[in-house]
């Protein structure tokens, strides 16, 4: 089943010790490129989060943003590091003695000093487990989003495959008439020019020209590529690179069909094929 590389997910979780929110955004990219933005409290297990994303996603540029909001300390006892506060007070008096007109320091300024007000230490393992659970939920949501987008792309590719197959059938059905008309036109031109040519030599030249304009092989390859594209679309796992290669092969056959064209029908078919192939190629750039 086709999976798109474009998707978005946002999830949140509430806990007694705080709140977590996580966003995942992915767009198309040649390889898997991860960009993580984490709060300082989560830096210690960044590699674990990276590995978890890499286990689920194969391609795409993925931005992961994790936010942590500690719970308010309302209802808990405020603890003060009295030793640190005393040291700050003594240091302030020593500095005051060096100044001509010192400004008094308030107790609120002392409490703003890092470490004076003590808060309960957060258990990092609990934060890690909650972050991983939230990431798993976000990845599942992102994968579902990418799968839904992939289904839409799959429908579009099937429609274009059917369009290519119709053009190939039209050209194949018209080949006998094209060859007959082309041979008649050559004979008419020779007659108008009043040029006599040996029938054996004329037949030899017509055979050589017929070989040069023969497109049966190109049409057969176009059909084979369409069969392969439909087979790949039904596979599980990353198929974007395989489909991209098949687009190159389709385009090569369409170009050859145009270069060999001796009729309006085949020229128009070549242009129509290129349009359909380009439409497919643009969408395939988004496939994992």
C-alpha positions in Angstrom: 0.0 0.0 0.0 1.3 3.4 -0.9 2.2 5.8 1.9 2.7 9.5 1.4 5.6 11.3 3.1 3.4 14.3 3.9 1.5 14.3 7.2 0.9 16.0 10.5 0.0 15.0 14.1 -0.4 16.8 17.4 -1.1 15.1 20.7 -1.1 16.1 24.4 -1.0 14.4 27.8 -1.7 15.7 31.3 0.0 14.4 34.4 0.2 15.3 38.1 3.8 16.5 37.5 3.0 18.5 34.3 1.8 18.6 30.8 3.4 17.3 27.5 2.5 18.3 24.0 4.1 16.9 20.8 3.9 17.8 17.2 5.1 15.8 14.2 5.3 17.2 10.7 6.7 15.4 7.7 7.2 16.4 4.1 8.9 14.6 1.1 12.6 14.1 1.2 15.1 11.7 -0.5 16.0 10.1 2.8 14.8 10.1 6.4 15.9 13.4 8.0 14.9 14.1 11.6 14.8 17.5 13.3 14.0 17.4 17.0 13.2 20.3 19.3 13.1 19.2 22.9 13.0 20.9 26.3 16.1 20.8 28.4 14.6 18.1 30.7 14.3 15.7 27.7 17.7 16.1 26.2 19.0 13.0 28.0 16.8 10.6 26.0 16.8 12.4 22.6 18.5 9.4 21.0 15.7 7.1 22.2 13.1 9.3 20.6 15.1 9.4 17.3 15.4 5.6 17.2 11.7 5.3 17.9 10.8 7.5 14.9 13.3 5.7 12.7 11.7 2.4 13.5 8.4 3.6 12.1 9.3 5.9 9.2 11.6 5.2 6.3 11.7 8.5 4.3 10.7 12.1 4.7 11.9 15.2 6.4 10.3 15.0 9.9 10.1 17.8 12.4 9.4 16.7 16.0 8.6 19.4 18.6 8.1 18.3 22.2 7.0 20.8 24.9 6.9 20.3 28.7 5.0 22.5 31.1 5.8 21.6 34.8 2.8 21.5 37.1 2.2 24.6 39.3 3.4 24.1 42.9 0.0 25.3 44.4 -0.8 23.4 47.6 2.8 22.2 48.2 5.1 23.5 50.9 7.6 26.1 49.8 11.1 25.0 50.8 14.0 27.4 51.1 17.7 26.6 51.1 18.5 28.7 54.2 22.2 28.1 53.9 22.3 29.4 50.4 20.1 32.4 51.3 22.4 33.2 54.3 25.5 33.1 52.0 23.7 35.5 49.6 22.9 37.9 52.4 26.5 37.9 53.7 27.8 38.4 50.2 25.4 41.3 49.7 26.7 43.0 52.8 30.3 42.6 51.7 29.4 44.2 48.3 27.5 47.0 50.0 30.6 47.9 52.0 32.5 48.5 48.8 29.9 50.9 47.3 29.3 54.6 48.1 25.5 54.4 48.0 24.4 50.8 48.0 20.8 49.9 47.3 19.1 47.5 49.7 18.4 44.0 48.5 14.9 42.6 49.1 14.0 39.1 50.2 12.1 38.6 46.8 15.4 39.2 44.9 17.1 36.7 47.1 14.4 34.1 46.4 14.8 34.6 42.7 18.3 33.4 42.9 18.6 29.8 41.4 18.4 27.2 44.0 17.1 29.3 46.9 13.5 28.1 46.4 13.5 24.3 46.2 10.9 22.4 44.2 10.4 18.7 44.2 12.8 17.0 41.8 11.2 15.6 38.7 11.8 11.9 38.1 13.4 11.8 34.6 12.5 8.2 34.0 8.8 9.0 34.5 9.2 11.9 32.1 11.0 9.7 29.6 8.3 7.0 29.7 5.5 9.5 29.3 7.3 11.2 26.4 7.8 7.9 24.6 4.2 6.9 25.0 3.1 10.3 23.6 5.5 9.9 20.7 4.2 6.5 19.9 0.6 7.9 19.8 1.8 10.8 17.6 3.6 8.4 15.2 0.6 6.2 14.9 -1.5 9.3 14.1 1.1 10.5 11.6 1.3 7.1 9.8 -2.5 7.0 9.6 -2.5 10.5 8.1 0.2 9.5 5.6 -1.7 6.4 4.7 -4.8 8.3 3.9 -2.9 10.7 1.7 -1.2 7.6 0.1 -4.6 6.2 -0.8 -5.5 9.4 -2.7 -2.2 9.2 -4.6 -2.8 5.6 -5.4 -6.2 6.4 -7.0 -4.6 9.1 -9.1 -1.8 6.9 -10.3 -4.2 4.2 -11.3 -6.2 6.7 -13.3 -3.1 7.9 -15.1 -2.0 4.2 -15.7 -5.4 3.6 -17.3 -5.0 6.8 -19.5 -1.5 5.6 -20.7 -2.9 2.1 -21.5 -5.7 3.7 -23.5 -3.3 5.7 -25.6 -1.1 2.7 -26.2 -4.1 0.7 -27.4 -5.1 3.4 -29.7 -1.7 3.6 -31.3 -1.4 -0.1 -31.6 -4.8 -0.4 -33.3 -3.9 2.4 -35.8 -0.4 1.0 -36.8 -1.6 -1.0 -39.8 -3.5 1.9 -41.2 -0.6 4.3 -40.5 1.8 2.0 -42.4 -0.6 1.6 -45.3 -1.2 5.3 -45.6 2.5 6.1 -45.3 3.4 3.6 -48.1 0.6 5.0 -50.3 1.9 8.5 -49.7 5.4 7.6 -50.8 4.1 6.0 -54.0 2.0 9.1 -54.8 4.9 11.4 -54.3 7.1 9.3 -56.7 4.3 9.3 -59.2 3.8 13.1 -58.9 7.6 13.6 -59.4 7.4 11.3 -62.5 10.3 9.3 -61.1 10.6 5.6 -62.1 12.0 3.2 -59.5 12.5 -0.5 -59.7 9.8 -2.2 -57.6 12.3 -4.4 -55.8 14.4 -1.4 -54.8 11.2 0.5 -53.8 10.1 -2.4 -51.7 13.6 -2.6 -50.1 13.4 1.1 -49.2 9.9 0.8 -47.8 11.0 -2.1 -45.6 13.9 -0.1 -44.2 11.7 2.9 -43.5 9.1 0.7 -42.0 11.7 -0.7 -39.6 12.8 2.8 -38.6 9.3 3.9 -37.8 8.3 0.6 -36.1 7.1 1.4 -32.5 5.7 -2.0 -31.5 8.7 -2.6 -29.1 8.1 0.8 -27.4 4.4 0.1 -27.0 5.1 -3.3 -25.6 7.5 -1.8 -23.1 5.0 0.8 -22.1 2.5 -1.9 -21.4 5.0 -3.8 -19.4 5.9 -0.8 -17.3 2.2 -0.1 -16.5 1.9 -3.7 -15.3 4.9 -3.2 -13.1 3.6 0.1 -11.7 0.3 -1.5 -10.7 2.2 -4.4 -9.1 4.4 -2.0 -7.1 1.5 0.2 -6.0 0.0 -2.9 -4.3 3.1 -3.7 -2.4 3.7 -2.9 1.3 6.7 -0.9 2.4 8.6 2.0 0.7 8.1 2.0 -3.1 8.8 5.6 -4.0 12.3 5.1 -5.5 11.1 2.1 -7.6 8.2 4.1 -9.0 10.5 7.1 -9.7 12.7 4.8 -11.8 9.7 3.5 -13.7 8.7 7.1 -14.5 12.1 7.5 -16.2 11.5 4.4 -18.2 8.0 5.5 -19.3 9.3 8.9 -20.3 12.1 7.3 -22.4 9.6 5.2 -24.3 7.3 8.2 -24.8 10.2 10.2 -26.2 11.2 7.4 -28.6 7.6 7.1 -29.8 7.6 10.8 -30.6 10.9 10.6 -32.5 9.7 7.8 -34.7 6.3 9.3 -35.4 5.2 9.7 -39.0 1.6 10.4 -38.2 -0.4 13.0 -36.3 -1.9 10.3 -34.1 1.4 9.0 -32.8 2.8 12.5 -32.2 -0.3 13.4 -30.2 0.0 10.1 -28.3 3.6 10.9 -27.4 2.6 14.3 -26.0 -0.4 12.9 -24.1 1.9 10.2 -22.6 4.4 12.8 -21.4 1.6 14.8 -19.8 0.3 11.8 -17.9 3.8 10.7 -16.9 4.7 14.1 -15.5 1.5 14.2 -13.5 2.4 10.8 -12.0 6.0 11.8 -11.4 5.0 14.9 -9.4 2.9 12.8 -7.1 5.5 10.0 -6.8 7.9 12.6 -5.3 5.7 12.5 -2.2 5.6 8.7 -1.8 7.7 7.0 0.9 
